[in-house]
Amino acid sequence: METDALRRAQGGDEQAFRELTEPYRRELQVYCYRMLGSLTDAEDVLQETLLAAWRGLPGFQQRASLRSWLYRIATNQCLNLAGRSRRHRARAGGPLRRHRID
């Protein structure tokens, strides 16, 4: 069944993609939350993960399980967001920088 759904999803069938990814949606959201510490960020990254998976699905060669592949994408998305946040805080002076107001 999963092989058929994968073949259909790789052919552009959105419903087949949902069938494949829905079982992992909640656990990926929890995983992202644990990495980022923010439910809002976790939800955003989950959406970015699923979008990246949808775009990359035609190239998915099943060298790993679909679950592992989705986790790899989620991890990279979380690390990208964390890196952007760190750079933004550094440019803004960081969260601990104090400004003197006279």
SVG drawing of the C-alpha trace seen along z (x, -y; Angstrom):
<svg xmlns="http://www.w3.org/2000/svg" viewBox="-6 -61 32 63">
<polyline fill="none" stroke="black" stroke-width="0.4" points="0.0,0.0 2.7,-2.5 4.6,-1.8 1.6,-2.5 0.9,-5.7 4.5,-6.7 4.4,-6.2 1.2,-8.2 2.6,-11.0 5.8,-11.1 3.5,-11.6 1.9,-14.7 -1.0,-13.2 -1.5,-15.4 -3.9,-13.1 -1.4,-10.2 1.3,-12.5 -1.1,-13.3 -1.7,-9.6 2.1,-9.0 2.9,-11.9 -0.1,-12.2 1.1,-9.3 4.3,-11.3 2.8,-14.8 2.3,-14.9 5.6,-13.2 7.5,-15.6 5.7,-18.6 6.8,-17.4 10.3,-16.8 10.5,-20.3 9.1,-21.7 11.8,-20.0 14.5,-21.3 13.1,-24.9 11.3,-25.4 8.5,-27.2 5.2,-25.8 4.7,-28.5 8.1,-27.9 7.6,-24.2 4.3,-24.5 6.0,-26.8 8.9,-24.4 6.6,-21.4 4.9,-23.2 8.3,-24.0 9.3,-20.4 6.2,-19.1 6.7,-21.6 10.3,-20.6 9.3,-16.9 6.6,-17.5 9.1,-19.3 11.8,-16.7 9.6,-13.6 10.3,-12.9 13.9,-12.5 13.3,-10.3 15.0,-7.0 14.0,-5.0 17.5,-4.5 16.1,-5.2 12.6,-4.9 10.1,-7.8 10.1,-8.5 13.9,-8.9 13.8,-11.1 11.2,-13.3 13.1,-13.6 16.3,-14.6 14.3,-17.3 12.8,-18.5 16.2,-18.5 17.7,-20.7 14.7,-23.0 15.0,-23.4 18.8,-24.1 18.2,-26.6 15.7,-28.5 17.9,-28.4 20.8,-29.7 18.8,-32.5 17.5,-33.4 21.0,-33.4 22.3,-35.7 19.4,-38.0 20.0,-38.3 23.7,-39.0 22.9,-41.8 20.4,-43.3 22.8,-43.2 21.7,-40.0 19.1,-39.4 21.4,-40.4 22.8,-43.7 21.7,-46.6 21.2,-50.1 21.7,-53.1 18.7,-55.4 19.3,-58.8"/>
</svg>
